[in-house]
């Protein structure tokens, strides 16, 4: 990757074509170097899990809306963590994975979908599982 800095813009566009299988956009050489480096790293060690991509998208949208980024308790939970929530006398277990959340042997992309499945109504999943403070709790 260090050698990318020594390539001409035409050579960088050739690298782009080889890695991305389409023509490089009309951007600066420094952007091409960063994007090519990123793709090379993805090819070497793998892409980010979908939950990380979703969190990055959420953070980017928040930054665009508010100009700031707040940390999320849900984002800080590591894969392998097990959440337990008691609802109407029954315990519900969720396993955090890099690619989503396992509840009753099914993979869900969000905790909110699981909270809705458990309660039958729309909930903030992080709030339902106690990861965010809310105005009281139900159940």
C-alpha positions, -999 to +999 in steps of 0.1 A: +000+000+000+029+024+007+038+021-030+005+037-040+018+071-031+045+068-058+020+060-086+009+085-112-028+094-115-031+072-146-015+043-127-039+049-097-068+048-121-055+015-135-053+001-099-089+013-093-101-005-125-084-037-114-099-036-079-133-021-084-140-034-119-152+000-131-137+033-141-124+055-114-144+086-105-130+121-112-115+126-078-081+136-064-052+112-064-052+113-025-088+101-025-079+073-050-050+062-028-073+060+003-100+042-015-076+017-032-059+011+002-092+005+018-102-020-009-069-038-006-073-041+032-109-055+026-095-080+002-068-090+027-087-091+060-123-089+050-151-063+050-167-047+080-197-066+094-231-053+084-238-041+119-207-019+118-217-005+084-252+003+097-237+020+128-213+041+106-243+050+083-263+060+114-234+081+128-229+098+094-266+107+092-265+120+128-235+141+120-252+155+089-284+163+109-269+177+141-233+185+135-223+161+163-221+124+170-233+109+203-221+075+214-246+047+215-247+020+242-258-005+216-227+003+195-204-004+224-217-039+230-193-065+218-202-096+197-208-125+221-227-105+246-260-119+257-289-096+267-317-108+289-350-091+292-379-102+313-413-095+298-446-106+313-429-132+335-408-147+306-371-142+301-360-134+265-323-139+255-306-122+227-270-129+215-251-100+200-232-110+168-211-089+144-238-093+117-269-088+139-288-102+168-299-138+174-333-143+191-350-177+192-325-191+166-333-163+141-309-136+130-324-100+132-307-069+119-320-048+148-329-050+185-361-030+177-374-058+155-369-083+184-385-059+209-415-056+185-417-094+182-417-098+220-442-070+228-463-068+197-457-030+196-430-007+183-402-002+207-368+012+206-348-020+209-319-005+228-344+011+253-364-022+256-332-041+265-320-014+289-292-001+268-307+034+267-324+053+294-360+060+287-391+075+304-398+044+325-403+008+313-431-015+306-436-051+315 
